[in-house]
Amino acid sequence: MKQPSFWSLVLADITDPDYTHVCIDVLPAHATADPAAWARRLLSAAALPRWLAGVLSLRALLTGRSLQCDALRVRHVEGDEALVAVDGRRFDVRIGIGVDEEMALVRVITALRFKGAGAQLMSLPVRAALPFLMRGMIARTRRALSGVTL
């Protein structure tokens, strides 16, 4: 049996995060174990709640930008984890999507590093909503990658 351990590319990239969130779920049978595929699907508009995707679509329409954000692309894959890194003006975000095929688990680890005095306050809505959003996004991704239709 495998010894318990915790390691992530997220924590290697931001060694002193100001905020972290970890979400673990079961890897569905017949789903891919490719962490990059999980990351692409998890961070796609299809995994977002419809209301949030609508808001982002409207924003993209008004600003003339595309809904697909280059910032949410997989930057690095090492072992069983894919890393998405976004460096912003107010805070840096790292998202690690890991797939442990042996234990049949999927983990999503998010870390934020604040920049400046107001960044922590500005990130409050993100930090408050993240656990709920991530749970729904993982559920949608699990259904999509396992081939289950509703």
Secondary structure, 3 states (H helix, E strand, C coil): CCCCCCCCHHHHHCCCCCEEEEEEEECCCCCCCCHHHHHHHHCCHHHCCHHHHHHHHHHHHHHCCCCCCHHHCEEEEECCEEEEEEECCCEEEEEEEEEECCCCEEEEEEEEEECCCCHHHHCHHHHHHHHHHHHHHHHHHHHHHHCCCC
